[in-house]
Amino acid sequence: MVTIVVIVAPLVALIIWGIVFDLRRRRSPLSAHDIEAQARRAREATDARGGSGSAADSGGHAGV
């Protein structure tokens, strides 16, 4: 019985901690591959609100 408490309980706790850590990491708002998607969403949100019409809003091609 003591063996179960000494060996199995910490092992189960470590596995649960690893699962929770992984889930939190996956929910991070800006991972390396999501930066471009976040920028696209921000541009779409700006366009939906009417935007300012500047070169930054038009993709950097002002007057072209």
Secondary structure, 3 states (H helix, E strand, C coil): CHHHHHHHHHHHHHHHHHHHHHHHHHCCCCCHHHHHHHHHHHHHHHHHCCCCCCCCCCCCCCCC
